[in-house]
Amino acid sequence: MAQPSPISVVEKQSDGTHLPMAALLDGLRAAAEPTRLRLLTLCAHAELTVSDLTQIVGQSQPRVSRHLKLLCEAGLLARLREGTWAYYRLAQTGEGAVLGRALIDLIPSDDAALALDLQRLDAIKRSRAETAAEYFRQNAIDWDTIRALHADPREVEQKLLDLLPGGIEDLLDIGTGTGRMLALFAPRVTRALGVDQSREMLAVARANLETADLRNCSVRQADMYQLPLAGAEIDAAILHMVLHYAERPAAVIAEAARVLRPGGRLVVVDFAPHDQASLLQRQAHRWPGFQDQEIAGWCAEAGLKVDTTAQLPGKSLTVSFWRATKQPALAAVEGGRS
């Protein structure tokens, strides 16, 4: 069977439509420069800052910033803000994403310049992993104390996989923490995004994803009350052990519902009501677990219908699961507002 030509790969987007000629030309012009092609390749392997890229390619920060700006304008790279920092990665969506992936695939893996760049990138990844591991060690005692009170995490994860069995294109993990949910679902989804307010936890998540080479996963700094997404962008969302930290759980669920596509699913994993006062006093929990009717009521207010509930008892804490589906009525309301 004849192999498709590079042009046919570049022209067609994932939905089968063709790239507009203007977008194709803009992307090719942006990438048609040695340093920019190096930067594009590096950002296909990891999320990197201007400082990281300056260190790898050995050029000045203004020069690297200019190259990155051109690649972003052409839609080949995405720029993700994180506090005072910005991370760059290969675009995952949009007209430039398919071209970017095609260009990366055409770069020979035995290229000497690329090999040297990737060696320098590995050094940056190792440094990140060491920093993340130190932060994790400093906080591991608290997390281990909580884990000892509830069901085996492996059972919790398997139940989550059962509740979201597949067919997911875009997954959102709200309050991603170490990025464990992203790693768990990465083989089952096209793209996975984790959001968290803590830069320290994002550093841990980013290091974990890089170590596992999960390039379809990314993380962003964001508030769970104001997700950095337009409406109806996500097929499934996860709130894994997050809601008990929220001052306004109903608002968190409503915001998750906003970004779900019609028929999209939200899975909430949290504790059933408990009497562990130490979690509120020392672990900054705001809620001592949730009742089924509380979650169902907040979901209903957000246009979601709870269709599945389950529980896994532990030593002192019971882990509860609620799966809710976005109802067409809410989708119609959003359509009327647009």
PyMOL commands that set and color helices and strands:
alter all, ss='L'
color gray80, all
select helices_A, chain A and resi 6-11+21-31+34-45+50-57+61-73+95-106+112-147+153-163+180-188+199-211+243-245+249-259+277-282+292-301+328-337
alter helices_A, ss='H'
color red, helices_A
select strands_A, chain A and resi 77-82+85-90+168-174+189-196+217-221+234-240+260-271+304-313+318-326
alter strands_A, ss='S'
color yellow, strands_A
deselect
rebuild
show_as cartoon
